[in-house]
């Protein structure tokens, strides 16, 4: 609604959350104690920063996006992140049906991982995935395009984010700001409001699995 007022109706007063990238987010609406349901696939979306390295666990159940966990590990690597995911969800012999997406640049060979192989090769091996469980686009969406999609989903679709286990996503959605051109404002890595690590993996998931949502609404 805010995008429509700004861009179509020319309502320059519709700027209550002008600096927020996720202007349709509210902690009251989107905070919910949702837990992993082993009867449904568990989506993992990755963002490959050097520090911290991040990922989110997401399920789409009954027309509702549920985010039971946000992983954000400092001074770690993709091997440690995969190990943490397994410690969290592979309990008592249960292995979730993982479906993986995330940063498209993770398909490039990188000196940040052992043997100069790409991140998704490692994720596939560490989590025991088939090639069909990796759903990564060839390029990342532009932040400008993604902003409207993500905010439309936040406004018009059920989105439940765990208030404690996914606090990193709550923080980013609540505090990360945008530039006047709609880009995510980044900068000092010591300032958490200028990192947007969790917003990235969340928007990658939205782009991969709900790209047509704007057409639907």
C-alpha positions as CSV (number, residue, x, y, z in Angstrom):
1,X,0.0,0.0,0.0
2,X,2.8,2.4,0.9
3,X,4.5,1.7,-2.5
4,X,1.3,2.4,-4.3
5,X,0.7,5.6,-2.5
6,X,4.3,6.8,-3.2
7,X,4.8,5.6,-6.8
8,X,1.3,5.6,-8.4
9,X,-0.8,8.1,-6.4
10,X,2.1,10.5,-5.8
11,X,1.2,10.8,-2.1
12,X,4.4,12.3,-0.6
13,X,2.9,12.2,2.8
14,X,3.0,8.4,2.8
15,X,6.5,8.3,4.3
16,X,6.0,7.3,8.0
17,X,8.6,4.7,7.6
18,X,10.6,6.4,4.9
19,X,14.0,5.1,6.0
20,X,13.0,1.5,6.7
21,X,13.8,-1.0,4.0
22,X,11.1,-3.3,5.3
23,X,8.5,-0.7,5.8
24,X,5.6,-3.2,6.0
25,X,7.2,-5.1,8.9
26,X,6.0,-4.7,12.5
27,X,7.1,-6.7,15.5
28,X,3.5,-6.9,16.7
29,X,2.3,-8.5,13.5
30,X,5.2,-10.7,12.6
31,X,6.4,-12.0,16.0
32,X,5.1,-15.5,16.7
33,X,6.5,-18.5,18.5
34,X,6.7,-20.9,15.6
35,X,8.6,-24.1,15.9
36,X,10.0,-26.5,13.3
37,X,7.4,-29.0,12.0
38,X,9.1,-32.2,10.9
39,X,6.2,-33.1,8.7
40,X,7.1,-30.4,6.2
41,X,10.2,-29.5,4.2
42,X,12.7,-27.2,5.9
43,X,14.0,-24.5,3.7
44,X,17.5,-23.1,4.3
45,X,18.5,-19.8,2.8
46,X,22.2,-18.7,3.0
47,X,24.0,-15.4,3.0
48,X,27.8,-15.9,2.6
49,X,29.4,-13.0,4.5
50,X,32.9,-13.4,5.7
51,X,31.9,-12.5,9.2
52,X,29.2,-13.2,10.3
53,X,28.0,-16.1,8.1
54,X,24.3,-16.4,8.1
55,X,21.3,-18.6,7.2
56,X,17.7,-18.8,7.9
57,X,15.4,-21.8,8.5
58,X,12.0,-21.3,6.9
59,X,8.8,-23.4,6.4
60,X,5.8,-22.5,4.3
61,X,2.8,-24.2,5.9
62,X,-0.8,-23.6,5.3
63,X,-0.2,-20.4,3.3
64,X,2.0,-19.0,6.1
65,X,5.8,-18.4,6.1
66,X,7.2,-19.5,9.4
67,X,10.8,-18.6,10.4
68,X,11.7,-20.8,13.4
69,X,15.5,-20.0,13.4
70,X,18.0,-17.4,12.2
71,X,21.6,-18.6,12.2
72,X,24.3,-15.9,12.6
73,X,27.8,-17.1,13.4
74,X,30.7,-14.9,14.0
75,X,34.3,-16.0,13.2
76,X,32.9,-19.1,11.6
77,X,32.7,-20.7,8.1
78,X,30.3,-22.7,6.0
79,X,31.4,-26.0,7.6
80,X,30.6,-24.7,11.1
81,X,27.3,-23.3,9.9
82,X,26.3,-26.6,8.4
83,X,27.3,-28.4,11.7
84,X,25.2,-25.9,13.7
85,X,22.2,-26.6,11.4
86,X,22.6,-30.3,11.9
87,X,22.9,-29.9,15.7
88,X,19.7,-27.9,15.7
89,X,17.5,-30.1,13.5
90,X,19.0,-33.6,13.1
91,X,18.0,-34.9,16.5
92,X,17.3,-38.6,17.4
93,X,18.1,-39.8,13.9
94,X,15.6,-37.4,12.2
95,X,16.9,-35.7,9.1
96,X,14.7,-32.9,7.7
97,X,13.8,-32.7,4.0
98,X,16.1,-29.8,3.3
99,X,15.6,-27.4,0.4
100,X,18.4,-24.9,-0.1
101,X,18.6,-21.5,-1.6
102,X,20.5,-18.3,-1.0
103,X,23.1,-16.0,-2.4
104,X,23.7,-16.8,-6.1
105,X,27.4,-15.9,-5.8
106,X,27.8,-19.0,-3.6
107,X,28.0,-21.0,-6.8
108,X,31.3,-19.3,-7.6
109,X,34.6,-20.9,-6.6
110,X,35.9,-19.1,-3.6
111,X,39.1,-18.9,-1.6
112,X,37.0,-18.5,1.5
113,X,36.3,-22.3,1.5
114,X,38.6,-25.3,1.5
115,X,40.0,-26.6,-1.8
116,X,38.7,-23.5,-3.7
117,X,35.3,-25.2,-4.2
118,X,31.9,-23.4,-4.1
119,X,29.7,-23.0,-1.1
120,X,26.8,-25.0,-2.4
121,X,29.0,-28.0,-3.2
122,X,30.0,-28.0,0.5
123,X,26.4,-27.5,1.7
124,X,25.3,-30.4,-0.5
125,X,28.0,-32.7,0.9
126,X,27.7,-31.6,4.5
127,X,23.9,-32.0,4.7
128,X,23.7,-35.0,2.4
129,X,21.6,-33.3,-0.3
130,X,20.7,-34.3,-3.8
131,X,21.3,-31.8,-6.6
132,X,17.5,-31.4,-6.8
133,X,17.4,-30.0,-3.2
134,X,19.5,-27.0,-4.3
135,X,17.3,-24.2,-5.7
136,X,19.6,-21.3,-6.4
137,X,18.9,-18.8,-9.2
138,X,21.7,-17.9,-11.6
139,X,21.9,-14.3,-10.4
140,X,20.7,-12.4,-7.3
141,X,17.7,-10.2,-7.6
142,X,18.3,-6.5,-7.4
143,X,17.5,-4.9,-4.0
144,X,15.2,-2.4,-5.6
145,X,13.0,-5.1,-7.2
146,X,13.1,-7.2,-4.1
147,X,12.0,-4.4,-1.8
148,X,8.5,-4.2,-3.2
149,X,8.2,-8.0,-3.3
150,X,9.3,-8.6,0.3
151,X,7.2,-5.8,1.7
152,X,4.1,-7.0,-0.3
153,X,4.6,-10.4,1.3
154,X,5.0,-8.9,4.7
155,X,1.8,-6.9,4.3
156,X,-0.4,-9.4,2.5
157,X,0.8,-12.9,3.4
158,X,1.0,-14.6,6.8
159,X,4.6,-14.3,8.0
160,X,5.5,-15.6,11.5
161,X,9.0,-15.0,12.9
162,X,10.2,-16.6,16.1
163,X,10.8,-13.7,18.6
164,X,13.9,-15.3,20.2
165,X,15.4,-17.9,17.8
166,X,15.0,-15.6,14.8
167,X,15.8,-12.3,16.6
168,X,18.4,-11.5,14.0
169,X,15.8,-11.3,11.3
170,X,13.5,-9.2,13.5
171,X,16.3,-6.8,14.1
172,X,17.2,-6.3,10.4
173,X,13.5,-5.9,9.4
174,X,13.0,-3.4,12.1
175,X,16.1,-1.3,11.8
176,X,17.9,-1.6,8.5
177,X,17.4,1.5,6.5
178,X,17.4,2.3,2.8
179,X,19.0,5.0,0.6
180,X,16.8,7.5,-1.3
181,X,17.2,5.2,-4.3
182,X,15.8,2.2,-2.5
183,X,19.1,0.4,-1.9
184,X,20.0,-1.1,1.5
185,X,22.1,1.3,3.5
186,X,25.3,-0.5,4.4
187,X,28.6,0.6,5.8
188,X,30.4,0.2,9.1
189,X,30.4,-3.6,10.0
190,X,30.5,-2.6,13.6
191,X,27.1,-1.0,13.3
192,X,24.5,-3.8,13.2
193,X,21.9,-1.6,11.5
194,X,24.3,-1.3,8.5
195,X,24.8,-5.1,7.9
196,X,21.4,-6.4,6.6
197,X,22.7,-10.0,6.8
198,X,19.4,-11.6,7.7
199,X,17.4,-9.4,5.3
200,X,19.5,-10.8,2.5
201,X,18.8,-14.4,3.1
202,X,15.1,-13.7,3.7
203,X,14.8,-11.8,0.4
204,X,16.7,-14.5,-1.4
205,X,14.1,-17.0,-0.2
206,X,11.2,-14.7,-1.2
207,X,12.7,-14.2,-4.7
208,X,13.2,-18.0,-5.2
209,X,10.0,-19.4,-4.0
210,X,7.4,-16.5,-4.2
211,X,8.6,-14.4,-7.2
212,X,5.0,-14.1,-8.6
213,X,3.4,-12.9,-5.4
214,X,3.0,-9.4,-6.7
215,X,1.0,-10.8,-9.7
216,X,-1.2,-12.7,-7.3
217,X,-2.1,-9.8,-5.0
